[in-house]
């Protein structure tokens, strides 16, 4: 029986009693086969998946979650009947606001790709958020629980504020209203305070690290008693820098008490739990810093009032006792007797004063006389006189020495001139010469003193010559 598709659709079906003659089959050309390598097939599958599933949202439960030493996060996303492997590269992992853990149900956004070495398809996740719970809230809860387990929120480690802070450190932005409110209140209520401001960014990427560095820097300043860290209000994203672990650790490590003043009264951050004291607003933080000072001053005023009242009571009690004693009959007339004794005491005091003044005057005259006598034998004065005579003698001696030297110099010059006149060298200088025997023992004064052939030495004005006698006259 022939195949239905061997006949055109418009032809009638032939009768069964008249079978058609057999038709020879038409040969089908065989196409050239293309053999793919495993890598080529994998690359084609990868390209197809990445083109078809360039961006997908996948919901599932995390398992086998692990961050490798390369910094990448590997996980498995599963539901009731299937699972898919996934990866979050470290460049995207740092932007996650929470920590992915096993058992957490999330919605992952990314692309489907193939891991070529194993031929497994996987989800390359670019962002992830918890299902039914915001990523920021989950990150907040995770960090809060971890720090609470470490004891950073314990009341035992909270330090009291100083009663009289002299240096107040402030870590905030110079562009916000928080710094102006803090300075305004501190100037009004504690004008003597020394403010040390460390400007820093309080929102955006990298703000948490800047806040932590500023806290450590201001904690190293000598004399800082308390630190205020905070900013004005905003959204949870704007305040998120104060929910970072770096800021919490820096507050816990600060060597002085820290007041957290972030946002409005309804805003709560991790920094509020770690700080030694939480202020609902930056203005309230400034009020809290000087509150201890006000309390200390109030206590001093109260103690002063109590002391003053006790002194008044003591004086009144003694006064009543004096009045009671004055009213007794046995003390009648004692005022007159006291007045007479007072007059007598005054007279004696006046006489004693006269005697003392006269004695002091006599002693003063005697002292002046002794001073005049002592001045005549004053070693200092005698030394001054001796020094003056010594200076005068020194000057005369120096003058006599210079005169004697000048006269000796003049006499020496005269003798030198005479000596120069009589010197044989002067005669030689005028062109004469001195003839000596060959051994230089004697001067040749006559021609008879030498013979022909003798050697003589002749001294000139400059130098000497040796000559041989060739003849005499």
C-alpha angles and dihedrals in degrees: 000000000000123000116260092232092057089074129067114253092237095055119096118245109258121244116266092227092058106052117201119242114263116269119219112240116251111235115244116223112243112233118224111261120237115209116203125207119230091252093050091050091047092050091050091050090047092050091048093049095045091049095046097039102032092145125012137162113223126187122204150113122285121237137160088027112176138156110218126211088262088068094246121127116226122192145153120239113204144167133186096300111011143039139195131197119238142184135202111200117223092249089064097032094068091062094058110107094206137043114253110229135175116277095027115129110223144168110233124198120201146092132289114243140158127251097222101201090061101023091234123142116227143174114253098207119208098175137010134188132180116257113246093001129073117249092232093051091048092049089048092051093045095050092042092054093046095049091044090054088052091055098245091131096049115128090222092071094050111111124214119243117255115260095224110024112193099180119036119191120210125195112188143099121293090216098061132083091241095079092049093050092049094049093046094053095043092050090051099044105025108022093165094061118114109225120207111190123196107192117215142155113265101192140032134046113332094014093115093057091048091051091049092050091048092051092051092046095049090045089061093056110110115247100014108147103183138005129215115203123180150083142226126284128291144132123312088260091053092050095042095102087072090056093059121110093232092062092046092052092047092052091049092049095047109117094219132051115284127210115204113212107172124159123317130331092272094052115095123186137176088254089063092058095047098042121093090239133012121218118196092221137007089254090054089051090059089048091051092051092058095035090085089049091051090048091050091049092047090052091051090050091049092049090047091052091049092049091048092049092048091050091050091049091050092050092048092050092051090045090054091051091051092050091048091051091046092056094058117105093230090066096054112131094013090120091061092047090049090050092052091047089048091053090049090049089050092052091049091047091051092049091046090050091052091050093048092049092049091048092048091049092051091047090049092053090048090050092051091051091051090048091056091048092047092048090061090058096036108145090209093055092045089049090051091053092048090047091052092050090046091052091049092048090048091052092048091047091050090049092048090048092051091048092048090048092050092050092047090049091051092048090048090051090052093049091046090053091049091046091049090052092052096039116116087220089065089053090050089050090060091060103276125126136203119227119211134185117260092265092045092234098125143012118255104235101166137033089238091064091074135043132215109281095028119132117234133184120225121203114207132186088266117027135334135269133200118221139178121228110241097174145349135218 
